[in-house]
Amino acid sequence: MSILDAPIAQLDGTPTTLGALTAGKPALLVNVASKCGLTPQYEGLERIAESTPGLAVVGFPCNQFLGQEPGTAEEIQEFCSTTYGVTFPLTEKIEVNGEGRHAIYEELTQAPEASSGEAGDITWNFEKFLVDADGTVVRRFGPRTDPEDAEVLEAINTLVG
C-alpha cells in the first residue's frame, strides 16, 4: 500500500486519504505546531503552496513535542489562517513517533534526512518530506531547514519542473 492510500482525516474531521489531499501532485509534507519557535515557517510553506501550482503542501498537526500543538481542530485552523494565511490542507492532529505513529509517518520516517543521512524518528516540529506524485519520498529535510532554503526549493523545482 502506498502512503497515498493511507486514510487520514482532514482537520475538520472529514475522512480522506493523502492521495486525495495531494491531488496527484508531488507534495511537501510537514509535521506542524502552533506554539513552536519554528512556527513562522508557516509563512514560507504558504508562499511555496501559492507559487508552485504543481506541488501540494500538506500540514500534519502534532502535539508530541513539548505539547506545542495543544489546540482543538477549530483553534488550529483559526490560528493558521488568521496568523499565517494558511490555505493548504491541514490534517487531523496525529502522532509522528512511537506506538501511535500514523501509517503515513511509518513510511516517511524510513527515509534518511538530507544533511545527516539518518532515517528514523521525527526529531521536532516542521520536519519536511518531499514526495513524488506516486508517494515515494524524494528528500527529507530537518526541522531547522527553512522551507524556502535554496536546497529545498531546488529539490522542489527538480521534481515539479
C-alpha positions in Angstrom: 0.0 0.0 0.0 1.3 3.5 -0.9 1.2 6.2 1.6 -1.2 7.9 -0.8 -3.8 5.3 0.1 -3.4 5.8 3.8 -6.7 7.0 5.4 -6.5 10.2 7.3 -9.0 12.9 8.3 -8.8 16.5 7.4 -8.6 19.0 10.2 -12.4 19.3 10.2 -12.7 15.6 10.7 -13.7 14.7 7.1 -12.3 11.4 6.1 -9.9 11.4 3.2 -6.6 9.9 2.0 -3.2 11.5 1.5 -3.7 10.9 -2.2 -6.9 12.9 -2.3 -5.2 15.8 -0.4 -2.2 15.9 -2.9 -4.5 15.5 -5.9 -1.9 13.5 -7.9 0.8 16.1 -7.4 4.2 15.8 -5.8 3.9 17.1 -2.2 5.8 18.7 0.6 4.6 17.0 3.8 5.3 18.7 7.1 4.5 18.0 10.8 3.4 21.3 12.2 2.7 23.0 15.5 1.3 26.4 16.5 3.3 27.2 19.6 6.9 26.3 18.4 9.8 28.6 17.8 9.7 27.3 14.2 6.0 28.1 13.7 6.9 31.1 11.4 7.8 28.5 8.8 4.1 28.5 8.0 4.8 31.7 6.1 7.3 30.1 3.8 5.2 27.0 3.4 2.2 29.1 2.3 4.3 31.0 -0.2 5.5 27.7 -1.7 1.9 26.5 -1.8 0.8 29.6 -3.6 3.7 30.0 -6.0 4.1 26.3 -7.0 0.8 25.1 -8.5 2.4 21.7 -9.5 3.1 20.9 -5.8 0.8 20.1 -2.9 1.7 21.2 0.6 0.1 19.3 3.5 0.5 20.0 7.2 0.1 17.4 9.9 -0.5 19.0 13.3 1.3 17.1 16.0 1.4 17.7 19.8 4.3 15.2 20.6 7.0 17.8 21.0 6.6 19.6 24.4 2.9 20.0 23.8 3.4 22.7 21.2 0.1 21.9 19.4 -2.4 21.8 22.2 -5.4 23.3 20.5 -8.6 21.9 19.1 -9.1 21.5 15.4 -11.0 24.8 15.3 -8.3 26.6 17.3 -5.6 25.3 15.0 -7.5 26.3 11.9 -8.2 29.7 13.2 -4.6 30.3 14.3 -3.1 29.1 11.0 -5.5 31.0 8.7 -5.6 34.2 10.8 -1.9 34.4 11.8 -0.2 33.0 8.7 -2.9 33.0 6.0 -2.6 29.2 5.6 -4.7 27.9 2.7 -3.0 24.5 2.2 -4.7 21.5 3.7 -4.1 20.5 7.4 -5.0 17.1 8.7 -6.3 15.9 12.0 -3.8 16.0 14.8 -1.6 12.9 14.6 1.3 11.2 16.2 4.5 11.0 14.2 6.6 8.9 16.6 6.0 6.0 18.9 3.4 3.3 19.1 0.6 5.6 17.9 2.6 6.8 14.9 0.3 7.3 11.9 0.8 5.0 8.9 1.9 7.9 6.7 4.8 8.6 9.1 5.6 4.9 9.4 6.7 5.2 5.8 8.1 8.7 5.9 10.5 8.0 8.8 12.2 5.3 6.8 13.7 8.0 4.6 17.1 9.5 5.5 17.4 13.2 6.3 19.3 15.2 3.7 22.1 16.6 5.7 22.7 13.8 8.3 21.8 10.8 6.1 20.0 9.3 9.0 16.5 7.8 8.9 14.3 7.3 12.0 12.0 9.2 14.3 10.9 12.7 13.7 13.2 15.0 15.7 11.0 18.1 16.1 8.2 20.1 14.6 8.5 21.2 11.0 10.4 18.2 9.6 9.8 18.3 5.9 9.4 15.4 3.4 9.3 15.9 -0.4 7.4 13.1 -2.1 6.8 12.4 -5.8 3.3 12.0 -7.2 3.4 8.3 -6.5 4.1 8.9 -2.8 7.8 7.9 -2.9 10.0 10.0 -0.6 12.4 12.0 -2.6 14.1 14.1 0.1 13.8 14.7 3.9 14.8 18.0 5.4 15.3 18.7 9.1 13.1 21.0 11.2 15.5 23.9 11.2 15.8 23.8 7.4 13.7 26.7 6.2 11.1 25.7 3.6 12.4 28.4 1.3 16.0 27.3 1.7 17.8 27.1 -1.7 18.3 23.3 -1.2 14.5 22.7 -0.6 13.5 25.0 -3.5 15.9 23.3 -5.8 14.6 19.9 -4.9 11.0 21.1 -5.4 11.9 22.6 -8.8 13.6 19.4 -9.9 10.6 17.4 -9.0 7.8 19.6 -10.4 9.8 21.0 -13.4 
